[in-house]
Amino acid sequence: MDSEKCPCCSGKLYSECCEPIIKGTARAETPEALMRSRYSAYAKAEIDHLLKSTAPSQRESIDRNEMRLWAERSKWLGLEILDAPTPAKDDTTGFVEFIARYTDRETPLEHHERAEFRKIKGEWYFYDGKLVRQKPYVRTTPKIERNAPCPCGSGKKYKKCCGR
């Protein structure tokens, strides 16, 4: 079991990455480290860590049983950190933008969030998260009209060739 890779996709062993933070033998030194441990806690249904790593002011809205059911029901596929600037030593707020991939009832899903972390009495806590909306599609090439000649060079109208 010591050779188990960490669910947070850091490439490190679980025992050297998130496990010490989850078990309380090490402190998350950055918001990114706490984010990674929270993802791993979901993957391993370590609900106590999820609750303890949430800012005290935010805990009352957490449904522990629902959190456990979701964590256990889901298959956790990976975590991608998109942006996680390391806060300065005196900063008390930090942010991590990430995509968590998982399946819920065999449906593949992605959770894209910008999470806010706050440092309270020298320790980082998850405070809040905002979903990151997908950017709208922007066409980079001109639209081909249905009755225009097909750009593939077949001599047919686009609607009768590649536009089907």
C-alpha positions in Angstrom: 0.0 0.0 0.0 3.0 2.3 0.5 3.5 2.5 -3.3 0.0 3.9 -3.9 0.1 7.0 -6.1 -1.7 10.0 -4.6 -5.3 10.6 -6.0 -4.5 14.3 -6.4 -2.3 13.5 -9.5 0.8 15.1 -8.1 2.8 12.1 -9.2 3.9 11.5 -5.6 3.1 8.6 -3.3 0.0 9.1 -1.3 2.0 8.5 1.9 4.3 11.4 1.0 1.7 13.8 -0.4 -1.8 14.1 0.9 -2.0 11.4 3.5 -0.1 13.3 6.2 -2.3 16.4 5.7 -5.5 14.3 5.8 -4.3 12.3 8.9 -3.3 15.6 10.7 0.4 14.8 11.0 1.4 17.6 8.6 -0.1 21.0 7.8 -1.0 22.2 4.4 1.6 25.0 3.7 -0.2 26.4 0.7 -3.8 26.7 -0.6 -2.8 24.3 -3.4 -1.6 21.7 -0.9 -4.9 21.9 0.9 -6.8 21.7 -2.3 -5.0 18.6 -3.3 -5.6 17.0 0.1 -9.3 17.8 -0.1 -9.5 16.2 -3.6 -7.8 13.1 -2.2 -10.1 13.1 0.8 -13.1 13.0 -1.5 -11.4 10.1 -3.4 -10.9 8.2 -0.2 -14.1 9.4 1.6 -12.1 11.0 4.4 -15.1 13.2 5.5 -13.4 14.3 8.8 -10.6 16.0 6.9 -13.1 17.7 4.5 -15.0 19.1 7.5 -11.9 20.1 9.5 -10.3 21.8 6.5 -13.4 24.0 5.9 -13.3 27.4 7.5 -15.3 27.2 10.8 -17.7 29.9 9.7 -18.7 27.8 6.7 -19.2 24.5 8.4 -22.9 24.8 9.4 -24.1 24.4 5.9 -22.3 21.1 5.4 -24.4 17.9 5.3 -21.9 15.3 6.4 -24.0 12.3 5.3 -24.7 13.7 1.9 -21.0 14.5 1.5 -20.0 10.9 2.4 -22.6 9.4 0.0 -21.4 11.6 -2.9 -17.7 10.8 -2.2 -18.4 7.0 -1.9 -20.7 6.9 -4.9 -18.3 8.8 -7.2 -15.3 7.4 -9.0 -12.5 10.0 -8.8 -10.6 10.2 -12.0 -8.1 13.1 -11.4 -7.4 16.6 -10.4 -5.9 19.3 -12.7 -4.6 22.5 -11.1 -5.0 25.3 -13.6 -3.8 28.2 -11.4 -2.5 28.3 -7.9 -0.3 31.3 -7.2 1.6 30.8 -3.9 0.5 33.5 -1.5 3.1 35.7 0.2 4.0 34.7 3.8 1.7 37.4 5.3 -1.2 36.8 2.9 -4.4 35.5 4.5 -6.3 34.7 1.3 -5.3 32.4 -1.6 -7.0 31.0 -4.6 -6.8 27.8 -6.6 -8.4 27.2 -10.0 -8.9 23.5 -10.7 -10.8 20.9 -12.6 -11.9 17.8 -10.7 -12.8 14.8 -12.9 -15.0 12.1 -11.6 -18.0 9.9 -12.5 -21.3 10.0 -10.7 -23.6 7.0 -11.4 -21.3 6.2 -14.3 -21.7 9.7 -15.9 -18.3 11.4 -16.5 -18.3 14.9 -15.1 -15.9 17.8 -14.6 -16.1 20.3 -11.7 -14.3 23.5 -12.7 -13.9 25.9 -9.8 -12.0 28.8 -8.5 -11.7 28.1 -4.8 -10.9 30.6 -2.1 -8.8 29.7 0.9 -8.3 31.7 4.1 -5.5 31.5 6.6 -6.8 31.5 10.1 -4.3 31.4 13.1 -1.6 30.3 10.7 -3.5 27.5 9.1 -5.2 27.3 5.6 -8.9 26.5 5.3 -11.2 26.2 2.3 -13.6 29.1 2.5 -15.7 29.2 -0.7 -15.7 28.3 -4.3 -17.1 29.7 -7.5 -17.9 27.6 -10.5 -16.0 28.7 -13.6 -18.3 28.9 -16.6 -17.2 27.5 -19.9 -16.2 30.2 -22.3 -18.6 30.6 -25.3 -17.6 29.1 -28.6 -16.1 31.6 -31.0 -15.9 30.7 -34.7 -12.4 31.3 -36.1 -13.2 30.6 -39.7 -15.9 32.1 -41.9 -19.3 30.2 -41.9 -19.9 28.2 -45.1 -23.4 28.7 -46.5 -25.3 25.5 -47.3 -25.6 26.3 -51.1 -21.9 27.4 -51.5 -19.5 25.1 -53.3 -17.9 22.6 -50.9 -14.4 23.7 -49.8 -13.2 20.1 -50.2 -13.1 20.6 -53.9 -15.6 18.0 -54.9 -17.6 20.4 -57.0 -20.8 19.6 -55.0 -22.8 22.0 -52.9 -21.6 22.1 -49.3 -25.0 20.8 -48.1 -24.7 17.7 -50.3 -21.1 17.0 -49.4 -19.3 17.8 -46.2 -22.1 19.8 -44.7 -24.3 16.8 -44.0 
